[in-house]
Amino acid sequence: MYCVERSDGPDQWVQEQCFKTEFKAFVNARAKSLALANVYRVIYQSPGLSGEVVRVAKGKALLNSDDRLVG
């Protein structure tokens, strides 16, 4: 299950909606970030395992400091 969460301050997240696919969750987070100018993230959740998939701000994915892109 992929859940969309909205940033509600430093290291505070509010869960808004969950989807069966990562794509649907990302599209929802992107649309909300464009419409409401907030930062959203997609979280993968399953019993015993969870983790952040992507953060979205102003319709674009935000990179973590440990992400390495070539080009």
PyMOL commands that set and color helices and strands:
alter all, ss='L'
color gray80, all
select helices_A, chain A and resi 22-36
alter helices_A, ss='H'
color red, helices_A
select strands_A, chain A and resi 2-7+13-19+39-46+49-57+60-62
alter strands_A, ss='S'
color yellow, strands_A
deselect
rebuild
show_as cartoon
